[in-house]
């Protein structure tokens, strides 16, 4: 009997989390992460379980479920939905070449003519940050202009042979929506995606839905900053501005519980992984079948998730961007609550990272000052040695200088080859950038001080080897 009771308890569904329990968890998350603002929605069975905002925006206003937020690459799932509505209408053919359906799309690579629409949405087109002039595309003023700027770029792989996450895929998809529908991308989203779902506070331009500046953290100080200039308005890759309340309606539609925007088989296709990677169309597929997509800008972060097993949906948005993005961990905590587990919750990773970087910067500055102060003694001990040996001894001090010189390229390697610019490095990685800069300046200062000390010692040593005596009206040098 006890065994049967235990089995019954194990198989019984977990109790639904109450709004009060969700709210308590999010208050704890706000305290542990220290973020200035947070907006969250939880859905289940066609209903919004909880939607709320916490903290404040950069203008000091309280965050609510109706506060507009940038959601960055979460936008990709909206763009995929817009494409699939046109697939259902027969205006876009999913498995035929993009070039045949998008006049004006050409590249300096004949393989680009074979990219299909499905490959764009699955991120398997061969497009890559490494072979596209990303700096030029970021200066685009419209989807048509963006597409034209690809003319001189090449692919990194044969279409359909390799997965590589690249925003260009979804900006091209946005332009395809314009051409197939005969309407501006933002207008089509408003009328065929946002509008039918009742997402009245969502748009793909801050001229339509104004959004406050976000924040960056610099060693614990929150600095309000305007979003880094780039191709945001009308961007299919990352332009959506929305609210927690609106995201609730979107999640309900994605779970199949709300108003259908596309055929059920089309929705299923969006949620299925490609053969190359567990990535569908604007959704990543994790172990257990959970659908997730994160979004990272330079002053905003977001994540959306759906659990097909439990029917829960989650969206977490923050008005800040730092070295540590807490949105994913907060989503995991909400998932645990929905499954009847105790959430671990996000910790103070950001504070720890930034404290460690601050300590490193202070240590580098202190060692640099000490090295400069001892440069004369260092030079005196090594003045008689060959220059090549002295150069080897000075190389460790120049390592931070080399790191600074190659800093964008090194960070690019860490983020899987995505293009990284100097301007971007002044935003969310600002503490790391400052620490690298301080270390480089300290190393350079020590190196310059040591070279000057060596030259001074060499000049001081000349009279020991060369004697100058006067002879009549001229000077004769005797060795």
C-alpha positions as CSV (number, residue, x, y, z in Angstrom):
1,X,0.0,0.0,0.0
2,X,2.8,2.4,0.9
3,X,4.5,1.7,-2.4
4,X,1.3,2.4,-4.4
5,X,0.8,5.7,-2.5
6,X,4.4,6.8,-3.2
7,X,4.0,5.9,-6.9
8,X,0.7,7.9,-7.0
9,X,2.4,10.9,-5.5
10,X,5.3,10.7,-7.9
11,X,3.0,10.5,-10.9
12,X,0.6,13.3,-9.7
13,X,1.0,16.6,-11.4
14,X,3.0,19.3,-9.6
15,X,0.9,22.0,-8.0
16,X,0.6,25.1,-10.1
17,X,2.8,28.0,-8.7
18,X,0.7,30.8,-7.3
19,X,1.2,34.4,-8.4
20,X,2.4,35.1,-4.8
21,X,5.1,32.4,-5.1
22,X,6.3,33.7,-8.4
23,X,6.3,37.2,-7.1
24,X,8.4,36.2,-4.0
25,X,10.9,34.4,-6.3
26,X,11.3,37.4,-8.6
27,X,11.7,39.8,-5.6
28,X,14.5,37.5,-4.4
29,X,16.0,37.4,-8.0
30,X,16.0,41.3,-8.1
31,X,17.8,41.4,-4.8
32,X,20.4,38.8,-5.6
33,X,21.2,40.1,-9.1
34,X,20.9,43.8,-8.3
35,X,19.5,44.6,-11.7
36,X,17.8,48.0,-11.9
37,X,14.7,46.8,-13.8
38,X,13.0,43.5,-14.6
39,X,9.8,42.5,-16.4
40,X,8.3,39.0,-16.4
41,X,5.3,37.0,-17.6
42,X,4.3,33.4,-17.0
43,X,1.6,31.7,-19.0
44,X,-0.2,28.3,-18.7
45,X,-3.1,26.7,-20.5
46,X,-4.1,29.7,-22.5
47,X,-4.0,32.1,-19.5
48,X,-1.5,34.6,-18.0
49,X,-0.5,33.3,-14.6
50,X,1.6,36.3,-13.6
51,X,2.8,39.4,-15.3
52,X,4.7,42.2,-13.5
53,X,7.6,44.6,-13.5
54,X,10.2,45.2,-10.8
55,X,12.6,48.0,-10.2
56,X,12.7,51.1,-12.3
57,X,13.6,52.4,-15.8
58,X,16.4,54.9,-16.6
59,X,13.9,57.8,-16.1
60,X,13.1,56.6,-12.5
61,X,9.6,55.3,-13.4
62,X,8.5,52.0,-11.8
63,X,8.7,49.0,-14.1
64,X,5.4,47.3,-14.8
65,X,4.0,44.6,-17.1
66,X,3.3,47.4,-19.6
67,X,6.8,48.9,-19.7
68,X,8.2,48.7,-23.3
69,X,11.5,46.7,-23.5
70,X,13.8,45.8,-26.3
71,X,14.0,42.0,-26.7
72,X,16.8,41.8,-29.2
73,X,17.1,38.4,-30.9
74,X,13.8,37.2,-29.3
75,X,12.6,39.1,-32.4
76,X,13.6,36.2,-34.6
77,X,10.7,34.1,-33.5
78,X,8.4,36.9,-34.6
79,X,10.1,37.2,-38.0
80,X,9.8,33.5,-38.5
81,X,6.1,33.7,-37.7
82,X,5.7,36.5,-40.3
83,X,7.4,34.4,-42.9
84,X,5.3,31.3,-42.1
85,X,2.0,33.3,-42.5
86,X,3.1,34.1,-46.0
87,X,4.2,30.4,-46.6
88,X,0.6,29.4,-45.6
89,X,-0.7,32.0,-48.1
90,X,1.5,30.5,-50.8
91,X,3.4,33.8,-51.2
92,X,6.7,32.4,-49.9
93,X,8.1,29.0,-50.8
94,X,10.0,27.6,-47.9
95,X,12.3,25.2,-49.8
96,X,13.0,27.3,-52.8
97,X,15.9,29.8,-53.2
98,X,15.7,33.1,-51.6
99,X,17.2,34.8,-54.6
100,X,14.4,33.6,-56.8
101,X,11.9,35.3,-54.4
102,X,13.8,38.4,-53.4
103,X,14.8,40.7,-56.3
104,X,17.9,42.7,-55.3
105,X,19.5,39.9,-53.3
106,X,22.9,39.1,-54.8
107,X,26.3,38.3,-53.3
108,X,29.8,38.0,-54.6
109,X,29.5,34.2,-54.2
110,X,27.5,32.1,-56.6
111,X,26.5,29.7,-53.8
112,X,24.3,32.4,-52.4
113,X,21.8,31.7,-55.2
114,X,21.1,28.3,-53.6
115,X,20.2,29.5,-50.1
116,X,16.6,28.5,-49.4
117,X,14.1,30.3,-47.1
118,X,14.2,27.4,-44.7
119,X,18.0,27.6,-44.4
120,X,17.7,31.3,-43.5
121,X,15.3,30.5,-40.7
122,X,17.3,27.5,-39.5
123,X,20.6,29.5,-39.6
124,X,22.1,27.0,-42.0
125,X,22.5,29.3,-45.0
126,X,26.3,29.7,-44.9
127,X,26.0,33.3,-44.0
128,X,28.5,34.4,-41.4
129,X,29.8,37.4,-39.5
130,X,33.2,36.4,-40.6
131,X,32.5,36.8,-44.3
132,X,29.9,39.6,-44.3
133,X,30.7,43.3,-43.9
134,X,28.7,43.6,-40.6
135,X,29.9,47.2,-40.0
136,X,28.3,48.2,-43.4
137,X,25.0,46.4,-42.7
138,X,24.7,48.0,-39.3
139,X,24.6,51.4,-41.1
140,X,21.6,50.3,-43.2
141,X,18.5,52.5,-43.2
142,X,15.9,50.0,-44.3
143,X,15.6,46.2,-45.1
144,X,16.1,47.0,-48.8
145,X,19.2,49.0,-48.1
146,X,20.5,46.2,-45.8
147,X,20.0,43.6,-48.6
148,X,21.8,45.8,-51.1
149,X,24.8,46.1,-48.8
150,X,25.4,42.3,-49.0
151,X,26.4,42.5,-52.7
152,X,30.1,42.4,-52.0
153,X,30.1,39.7,-49.3
154,X,30.6,35.9,-49.5
155,X,29.4,32.8,-47.7
156,X,31.5,30.9,-45.1
157,X,30.0,27.5,-46.2
158,X,27.9,25.8,-48.7
159,X,24.2,26.4,-47.9
160,X,22.6,23.6,-45.9
161,X,25.9,22.1,-44.7
162,X,26.7,24.0,-41.5
163,X,24.9,25.8,-38.7
164,X,26.1,29.3,-37.9
165,X,24.1,31.9,-36.0
166,X,24.1,35.1,-38.0
167,X,21.7,38.0,-37.7
168,X,21.9,38.5,-41.5
169,X,19.7,35.5,-42.0
170,X,16.7,37.1,-40.2
171,X,17.2,40.6,-41.6
172,X,17.0,39.0,-45.0
173,X,13.9,37.2,-43.9
174,X,12.4,40.5,-42.9
175,X,13.1,42.0,-46.3
176,X,11.5,38.8,-47.9
177,X,8.4,39.5,-45.9
178,X,8.2,43.0,-47.3
179,X,8.6,41.9,-50.9
180,X,6.2,38.9,-50.6
181,X,3.5,41.0,-48.9
182,X,4.0,44.3,-50.7
183,X,4.1,46.1,-47.3
184,X,6.8,47.5,-44.9
185,X,8.0,44.8,-42.5
186,X,6.9,46.7,-39.4
187,X,3.4,47.3,-40.9
188,X,3.0,43.6,-41.8
189,X,4.0,42.6,-38.3
190,X,1.6,45.0,-36.8
191,X,-1.4,43.8,-38.9
192,X,-0.7,40.1,-39.2
193,X,1.2,39.2,-36.0
194,X,0.9,41.8,-33.3
195,X,-2.6,42.9,-34.1
196,X,-4.4,39.6,-34.3
197,X,-2.9,38.6,-30.9
198,X,-3.9,41.9,-29.3
199,X,-0.2,43.0,-28.8
200,X,-1.0,46.7,-28.9
201,X,2.2,47.9,-27.2
202,X,4.6,46.1,-29.6
203,X,6.4,47.4,-32.7
204,X,9.7,47.1,-34.5
205,X,10.6,50.8,-34.2
206,X,11.1,53.1,-31.2
207,X,9.4,55.8,-33.2
208,X,6.2,53.7,-32.8
209,X,6.7,52.5,-29.3
210,X,9.2,54.7,-27.4
211,X,11.5,52.9,-25.1
212,X,13.7,54.3,-22.3
213,X,17.5,54.0,-22.3
214,X,18.9,50.9,-20.7
215,X,21.8,50.4,-18.4
216,X,25.3,49.1,-18.3
217,X,27.1,48.2,-15.1
218,X,30.6,49.6,-14.4
219,X,32.1,47.9,-11.3
220,X,28.6,48.0,-9.6
221,X,27.5,51.5,-10.8
222,X,24.5,51.4,-13.1
223,X,25.0,53.9,-16.0
224,X,22.0,54.7,-18.2
225,X,23.1,54.7,-21.8
226,X,21.3,55.0,-25.2
227,X,21.4,51.8,-27.2
228,X,24.4,51.4,-29.4
229,X,23.7,52.8,-32.9
230,X,22.9,50.0,-35.4
231,X,20.2,48.6,-37.7
232,X,17.3,48.3,-35.3
233,X,14.2,49.9,-36.9
234,X,12.6,47.3,-39.2
235,X,15.2,44.7,-38.3
236,X,14.0,41.2,-38.6
237,X,16.9,40.0,-36.4
238,X,16.5,42.1,-33.3
239,X,14.2,45.1,-33.7
240,X,11.1,44.2,-31.7
241,X,10.1,46.3,-28.7
242,X,7.3,44.8,-26.5
243,X,6.0,44.4,-23.0
244,X,5.6,41.5,-20.6
245,X,1.8,41.8,-21.0
246,X,2.1,41.5,-24.8
247,X,4.7,38.7,-24.5
248,X,2.1,36.7,-22.5
249,X,-0.2,36.8,-25.6
250,X,2.6,35.7,-27.8
251,X,3.6,32.8,-25.6
252,X,0.0,31.6,-25.5
253,X,-0.1,31.6,-29.3
254,X,3.2,29.7,-29.4
255,X,1.9,26.9,-27.2
256,X,-1.1,26.5,-29.5
257,X,-3.6,27.7,-26.9
258,X,-4.4,31.1,-28.3
259,X,-5.6,32.5,-31.6
260,X,-3.7,30.6,-34.4
261,X,-1.7,32.8,-36.7
262,X,-0.6,29.9,-39.0
263,X,-1.6,26.3,-39.7
264,X,-0.7,23.8,-36.9
265,X,1.8,22.1,-39.1
266,X,3.5,25.4,-39.8
267,X,3.7,26.1,-36.1
268,X,5.2,22.6,-35.5
269,X,7.8,23.2,-38.3
270,X,8.9,26.4,-36.5
271,X,9.6,24.3,-33.3
272,X,11.4,21.4,-35.0
273,X,15.2,21.3,-35.1
274,X,17.1,21.2,-38.3
275,X,19.3,18.2,-39.2
276,X,22.4,20.1,-38.3
277,X,21.6,21.7,-35.0
278,X,18.8,21.7,-32.4
279,X,17.6,25.1,-33.7
280,X,14.2,25.5,-35.4
281,X,12.9,28.8,-36.8
282,X,13.6,31.5,-34.2
283,X,13.6,28.9,-31.4
284,X,16.4,26.8,-29.9
285,X,15.4,23.3,-28.8
286,X,17.0,22.1,-25.5
287,X,17.1,18.8,-23.8
288,X,13.6,17.7,-22.8
289,X,12.1,19.6,-25.7
290,X,12.0,23.0,-24.1
291,X,11.9,25.8,-26.7
292,X,14.1,28.8,-25.8
293,X,15.5,31.9,-27.5
294,X,17.6,34.6,-25.8
295,X,18.1,38.2,-26.9
296,X,21.1,40.3,-26.1
297,X,21.6,43.9,-27.1
298,X,24.0,46.4,-25.5
299,X,21.6,47.9,-23.0
300,X,18.8,45.2,-22.8
301,X,18.6,41.4,-22.4
302,X,15.6,39.0,-22.7
303,X,14.7,35.4,-23.0
304,X,11.5,33.5,-24.0
305,X,10.8,29.8,-23.3
306,X,8.0,27.3,-23.7
307,X,7.8,23.9,-22.1
308,X,5.7,21.6,-24.3
309,X,5.7,19.0,-21.5
310,X,4.0,21.3,-19.0
311,X,2.4,23.9,-21.3
312,X,4.1,26.7,-19.4
313,X,5.5,29.8,-21.1
314,X,8.0,32.3,-19.7
315,X,9.4,35.6,-20.8
316,X,12.0,37.5,-18.8
317,X,13.3,40.9,-19.8
318,X,15.8,43.3,-18.2
319,X,16.6,46.9,-19.0
320,X,20.3,46.3,-18.7
321,X,23.2,44.4,-20.3
322,X,26.3,43.2,-18.4
323,X,29.0,40.6,-18.6
324,X,26.5,38.2,-16.9
325,X,23.0,38.0,-18.2
326,X,20.6,36.8,-15.5
327,X,17.5,36.4,-17.6
328,X,18.2,32.7,-18.5
329,X,18.8,31.7,-14.9
330,X,15.7,33.5,-13.8
331,X,13.8,31.6,-16.5
332,X,15.2,28.3,-15.1
333,X,14.0,29.3,-11.7
334,X,10.5,30.0,-13.0
335,X,10.6,26.6,-14.8
336,X,11.5,24.9,-11.5
337,X,8.5,26.5,-9.8
338,X,6.2,25.4,-12.6
339,X,7.4,21.8,-12.1
340,X,7.0,21.8,-8.3
341,X,10.7,22.1,-7.6
342,X,12.5,24.6,-5.4
343,X,14.3,27.1,-7.7
344,X,17.9,27.7,-7.2
345,X,17.6,31.2,-8.5
346,X,20.2,33.5,-9.9
347,X,23.1,34.5,-7.8
348,X,25.5,37.4,-7.6
349,X,27.7,36.3,-10.6
350,X,27.7,39.8,-12.0
351,X,28.9,41.3,-8.7
352,X,31.6,38.6,-8.4
353,X,32.8,39.1,-11.9
354,X,33.0,42.8,-11.6
355,X,34.6,42.7,-8.2
356,X,37.3,40.4,-9.5
357,X,37.9,42.6,-12.5
358,X,38.1,45.7,-10.3
359,X,40.7,43.9,-8.1
360,X,42.6,42.9,-11.1
361,X,42.6,46.5,-12.4
362,X,43.8,47.9,-9.1
363,X,46.5,45.2,-8.8
364,X,47.7,46.0,-12.4
365,X,47.8,49.7,-11.6
366,X,49.7,49.1,-8.4
367,X,52.2,46.8,-10.0
368,X,52.6,49.3,-12.8
369,X,53.3,52.1,-10.4
370,X,55.8,49.9,-8.5
371,X,57.5,48.9,-11.8
372,X,57.9,52.6,-12.8
373,X,59.3,53.5,-9.4
374,X,61.9,50.7,-9.6
375,X,62.8,51.2,-13.2
376,X,66.1,52.9,-12.4
377,X,67.2,50.1,-10.2
378,X,66.0,47.6,-12.8
379,X,68.0,49.4,-15.5
380,X,71.2,49.6,-13.3
381,X,71.2,45.8,-12.8
382,X,70.8,45.1,-16.5
383,X,72.7,47.9,-18.2
384,X,75.7,45.7,-19.3
385,X,73.6,42.9,-20.7
386,X,72.9,42.3,-24.4
387,X,69.8,44.0,-25.7
388,X,68.2,40.8,-26.8
389,X,68.3,39.4,-23.2
390,X,66.9,42.7,-21.9
391,X,64.1,42.5,-24.5
392,X,63.1,39.0,-23.3
393,X,62.9,40.3,-19.7
394,X,60.6,43.1,-20.8
395,X,58.2,41.0,-22.8
396,X,56.0,40.0,-19.9
397,X,55.1,43.6,-19.2
398,X,54.1,44.0,-22.9
399,X,51.7,41.0,-22.8
400,X,48.7,43.2,-21.7
401,X,49.6,45.7,-24.5
402,X,49.3,42.9,-27.0
403,X,46.0,41.7,-25.5
404,X,44.6,45.3,-25.8
405,X,45.8,45.5,-29.4
406,X,44.0,42.3,-30.3
407,X,41.1,42.7,-27.8
408,X,38.2,42.8,-30.3
409,X,39.5,39.7,-32.2
410,X,40.1,37.8,-28.9
411,X,36.5,38.6,-27.8
412,X,35.2,37.6,-31.2
413,X,36.8,34.1,-30.7
414,X,35.1,33.8,-27.3
415,X,31.7,34.6,-28.9
416,X,32.0,32.0,-31.7
417,X,33.3,34.3,-34.4
418,X,30.7,37.0,-34.1
419,X,32.0,40.4,-35.2
420,X,33.0,42.6,-32.2
421,X,33.9,46.3,-32.5
422,X,35.7,48.7,-30.2
423,X,32.4,50.7,-29.7
424,X,30.6,47.5,-28.6
425,X,33.4,46.8,-26.0
426,X,32.5,50.0,-24.2
427,X,29.0,48.7,-23.4
428,X,28.2,45.5,-21.5
429,X,31.8,44.4,-21.2
430,X,32.9,47.8,-19.9
431,X,34.4,46.4,-16.6
432,X,36.5,43.9,-18.6
433,X,37.5,46.6,-21.1
434,X,38.6,48.9,-18.3
435,X,40.6,46.2,-16.7
436,X,42.4,45.3,-20.0
437,X,43.1,49.0,-20.6
438,X,44.5,49.6,-17.1
439,X,46.7,46.5,-17.4
440,X,48.0,47.6,-20.9
441,X,48.7,51.1,-19.7
442,X,50.5,49.8,-16.7
443,X,52.6,47.4,-18.8
444,X,53.4,50.1,-21.3
445,X,54.4,52.6,-18.6
446,X,56.8,50.1,-17.0
447,X,58.3,49.2,-20.4
448,X,58.9,52.9,-21.3
449,X,60.3,53.7,-17.8
450,X,62.7,50.7,-18.1
451,X,63.9,51.7,-21.6
452,X,64.6,55.2,-20.4
453,X,66.4,53.9,-17.3
454,X,68.6,51.6,-19.5
455,X,69.5,54.5,-21.9
456,X,70.4,56.7,-18.9
457,X,72.6,54.0,-17.4
458,X,74.4,53.4,-20.8
459,X,75.1,57.1,-21.1
460,X,76.4,57.3,-17.6
461,X,78.8,54.5,-18.3
462,X,80.5,56.2,-21.3
463,X,83.2,58.1,-19.3
464,X,84.5,54.8,-17.9
465,X,85.4,53.7,-21.4
466,X,86.0,56.9,-23.3
467,X,88.4,59.7,-22.0
468,X,88.4,63.2,-23.6
469,X,91.5,65.4,-23.0
470,X,92.1,68.9,-24.4
471,X,95.2,69.3,-26.8
472,X,96.0,72.9,-27.9
473,X,93.0,74.6,-29.5
474,X,91.4,71.3,-30.4
475,X,90.1,68.2,-28.6
476,X,91.8,64.8,-29.1
477,X,90.1,61.7,-28.1
478,X,92.2,59.0,-26.4
479,X,90.9,55.6,-25.9
